[in-house]
């Protein structure tokens, strides 16, 4: 019996033969992963939370107008959250964890990402002190109407 000569293909040659298919597979898998990441980590234009809007005080009404002009693009209508920023009508922003001064500093200095995956908040230098006070009053009135009240912050 005669044996056929066996052509030996080493590992590197096998990889070279399959490289185009492996590259296509890597691109497809990478695209799927990017799609999944974006769809699970971005809220789109939809609100992240349902917000009950109460009858507002005079300063709360001023704050609503100022919020719509300066904040809603990222934080959504009525601070319900959006594509660019988290909902401020959330227990993490209760006055015991984020006092009014924290909101003021965030508007003036910006803030590094820390509770959410929206990236850093840039400073809002166009928002003066009186406007900031009105925005904060508006957010606090919304929070109160939605059951968010002072809870002492505890480090565990």
N, C-alpha and C positions, 0 to 999 in steps of 0.2 A: 504494500500500500504506500502510495506516495502521499506525503503530507503537503498541504498548501503552505507556502511561507506565510507566517503571521506578520502582518505589518504592525509594528509597535508604535503607538502614538503616545507620546509622553503627556503629562498633565498640562504643561504649558501650551502645547498644540491644541489640546481639547478646549482649553479656555479661549484661545484665539478663534477657534471655529465657532464657539457659542457667544462670543463677545457682542455681536450686533443684537442678538436676542436678549442677552442679559441687560444691555443698555436700554432697550425698549421697555423691558420689565421694570427696571429701576425708575425710569421716567413715569411710567403708569402708576406704580406704587407710590412714588413721591407725590404725584398729583392728587391721588386719592387721599393721602395723609394730610396734605394742605387743605383740601376741601373739607375733610372731617374737622380739622382744627378750627378753621374759620367758621364753620357752621355751628360749632359748639361753644365757641368763645366770643362770638359777637352777637349782639342782640338784634342787629338790623335796625330798622326804624321803629319797630314795635316797642311799646313800653315794657319794662321788665316787671313792674308791679302795678296792680290796680290801685288807684288813688281816689279817695273820696275828697272832694273839694268842698270845704265848709264856706259859710258866709264869712267873709274876711273883714278884719278891722281896716281902718283907713290906711295905716302903714302897711298892712298885709296886702292890700289892693295895690299900693305903690310898688311893693316888692314883687307882686305877680307880674306887673308890667316890666319891671327891671329884669326879673328872672327871664322872661320871654326874650328880651333883647340880648342879654349877656350870657345866659347859662343854658337855656333850653336846647340849643344846638347840640350840646353834648349830653346833658343830664335829662333831656326829654321834657315834654309838656308836663306841668305840675310836678316836676322833679321825680317822675316815674322811671327814669333811666332811659338810656338810648344807646345808639351805636358807639358814641364816643365817651360816655361816662356812666357811672353807676347811679342807681336810684338813691336819692337823698331821703326818701321816705322808706327807711330801712332801720331796723333796731341798732345797727352798728353806729348810726349817726345820732343816737339819742344824746341829749345834753350832758349826760354823765360820762360819755365816752368821747364825744366831740362837742366841746363847749362852743359857745358863740365865737370866742376868740380863735378857735381852730378854723372855723369857716372864714373869718376875716383874714387870717394868715394865709390860708389856701388861695384866696382871691388875690392877695397882695404879692405873695412870694411864689405861688405855685406849690405843688406838693408831689413828692415821689410816689409812684404806685406802691400801695401797701395792702389794701384790703381786696382789691379787684384786679382783673387783668385788662384794664383799659389803657395802660400806660400812664405816664406822668401827666399831671394837670399843669398846664402852663399858667403863669401869672396872668391876672386880668387887670392891668394897670388903669384901664378906662373906668373901672368901678371905684368910685370915691367912697369915703366913709359913710356919708348919709345914704347913698344908694345901697351899699353893703348892709347897713343896718336894716333897711327895708327888705332886702332879699332874705336876710336871716330871719326876720319876723315872719315873712311869708312861709319859709320852709318850716319854721317851728309851728305855725298855725296848721299847716298841712299835716305835720307829724302828729300833733295832738288830735286832730280829727281822725287820724288813722291808727290811734292807739299806741303811738310811740311817745313814751314819757321818760323822765329822768330815771336812769338806772345807774347806780354807782359802778364805776369801772373797777374791776378787780383783776390783778395779775395773778394767774394761777401757775 
